Amino acid sequence: MNRWIVLPRIISDSLCAALLAGILSGHLSAAAGEADSPIKPYYDFIYYTSVGDVERALAQFADDAAIVFGPSCSVASPCVGKAAIKERYIVPMVRGRQSLPLAERYDGRRMHARGSAPAHRLPDRQIFEFRDGRIAAVRAEGVPEVAVTVATRREHPSDD
């Protein structure tokens, strides 16, 4: 075969490969430079809970996170801190194969989610709040935002 015919083909292939590598590296470095979504912890929590990975689901919560939702994490007895959240919120969800809270809307500060409660109960709507790339609080939609703060202070009175 004539090397003058092969040479342009080699140069063309090399140029295409270099161009493709440049495009991909530029795209990947741009994507790597982008900040995570502020609601990424919510979606990670949902994913890890759905596959039964309790520890990774728990890692999406801040160390001092508070949950005021349902009978296990009520205003009278909130789930404050990772140990309580794991024991009384995440593990029952995983073991009981309960419906996970599905995102409805994000208002710039909070993720509003809903579950699928039986018809005889009110809808189990939850509000997820975020801080520093973690879930800081989860509360029932009907529970005022201040109730989480009051419940947390009741749980940790020495912090006042």
C-alpha positions, 0 to 999 in steps of 0.5 A: 500500500502506498504510504502517502495514502496511509499517512493522511489517514493516520493523521486524520485519525490522530487528529480526530482522537485528539479533538475528541479527547479535548472535547471530552476533557473540557466537558468533564472538567467543566462538569467537575467544576460545577457545584452539587445541587443543593437538594442532592442530599435528598436524592441521595437519601432516597436512593440509598434508602431504596437500596437498603443502604442505611449508613449511606442514607444516614450520611446525608443528614447533618450530625445535629439534624432533627426530624419531626414526622410521624409517630416515631419522631413526633414533636413530643419525641423528635429524632435529633442526631444521627443515632435517633434518625437511624433507629427511628426514621431510616431503619423502619423505612427500610425494614417496612418497605415503606413508601419513600417521600417523593419530591413535589417541588423545591422552593429554593430553601426546602424540598416539599415531598409526599408519601403515599398514605392509606386513604383513611389518613391525611397525606404524609407530606414532608418538608426537607430543609438543607444546610451545608450540603446535608439534610438539616431537618425533616418535618411534617407539612403541618408542623410549623418550622419553629416546632423543629427548633423547639423540639431540638432544644427540648431534646438538648437542653444544655445547648441553650 
